[in-house]
Amino acid sequence: MGKYLLKEVCDITYGFAFDSKRFSSDSTIGLPVIRIRDLKEGTSHTYTDETCDDRYSVHDGDFLIGMDGEFNIVEWQGGDALLNQRVCKIRSSSDDMLSNFLPYVLADELKRIESQTSFVTVKHLSAKVLNRIQFALPSVDRQREIVAILKTLQSEIAISEQMLAKADELIQSRFVEMFGSATNVNLSDICDFYSGGTPSKKKADYWDGTLPWFSPKDMKQPNLSDSTDHINDIVIEQTNLKLLPADTVAVVVRGMILAHDVPIALLMVPATINQDMKALLPKRDCNPVFLAEAVRNQEAFLLSETGSSAHGTKKIDTEVLGAVQIPEVSLSLQNEFAEFVTSVESLKSTTQQQLDRLNTLYASLTQRYFMV
């Protein structure tokens, strides 16, 4: 198994500096121009009438690398297009290397370079660094085996991800089916809001404990049983920080995550929260699973009403949170919906575990196959 520099086995074409003044959304004027932002979506809706050398043409199946921001290699499937600056096209130039082996051998190396690249605003991948990439190249037959194995794993990962997305859609559809015609009330009519806080970092004993202290970085799952940071029980006795009961719904109300998501979670254990979150404390009997999903169902409204603080951080004002519309339905209906959600979440948990195993296996295999 020999080692090669990327430039020894590949042809790399760097994009053309098209005149942005000639860009248009009119698809009749010419071909689409592939910019970095188009790589994730896999399509471009920006067109140009400018002509260029044929080497800047891109066709389905070509592999492209974004050279600013995130350094990803993608297989283009968006139809005939043109290669813009800061995007490069890469093709095998050697009989010793299969073209479809490229994304597998380069993916981890590009991420390694990305993690080690310093930046002020946006990370930049230079042609010099790209040309220095070195990797081991197994026989063509072995390359075929590796591609087949990793492609199968990718397909299984994609299926698991689709199942998780479908499960979320199922919960949303069931919510609309059960409560779409119900009368709504303001969230502030059924809940009080509590903002958390951060214990003094100067008191080491405050942070020597096992009591969960949730912050926005923990809000990645709908149900949370533990946090990254923990505090001592004495914080509750010596400060104004409140111990929230199990089954409390928490919402992130401050942070840049609010530019695109409003994290909402059910705290499954007694816990505390920081000042960037609000706990919903029901004034009447209310199923917490129903409550969490009802607020989650209004994410579009919350995002549309998200403001910014003086220093630019996104925030949801208490008045906005209080204006969220919640179906006013009987506790028995809430419980029925909660049982449905619990069954779907159980399925999601099993699927997530399978997805985690697949991702771990994929990472293990890529490390084994592509260690230089």
Secondary structure, DSSP 8 states (H G I E B T S, - for coil): -EEEEHHHHEEEEE-B---GGGEES-TTSSEEEE-HHHHHHT----EE-----GGGEE-TT-EEEE-BSS--EEE--S-SEEEBTTEEEEEE-STTS-GGGHHHHHHHHHHHHHHH---SSS-B--HHHHHT-EEEE--HHHHHHHHHHHHHHHHHHHHHHHHHHHHHHHHHHHHHHHHTTS-EEEHHHHEEEEE-----TT-GGGGSS-EEEE-GGG-SSSEES--SEEE-THHHHHSS---B-TTEEEEE-BSGGGGT---EEEE-SSBEE-TTEEEEEESS---HHHHHHHHHTTHHHHHHT-EE-TTS-EE--HHHHHT-EEE---HHHHHHHHHHHHHHHHHHHHHHHHHHHHHHHHHHHHHHHH--
